[in-house]
Amino acid sequence: MAARKSSPRKIRLLKKTKQTSPVPAWVILRTNRTVRTNPKRRAWRSTDAEVG
């Protein structure tokens, strides 16, 4: 990350980065493939994170 970001903004960006992760393989196996995709998945280019 660039140096000219405030600490709270970096924390918010980190949270958004963690939220865009795919569903773990063990969850897909445990739910017999009923849960396959993460509905909150966000592409870095198409949608804005809006963290300020």
Number of C-alpha atoms within 10 A of each C-alpha: 6 6 7 7 9 9 10 11 12 16 12 14 17 11 12 17 14 10 13 15 13 13 14 12 10 10 13 14 12 10 10 10 12 10 14 15 13 13 10 10 15 16 10 11 7 7 8 9 14 8 12 7
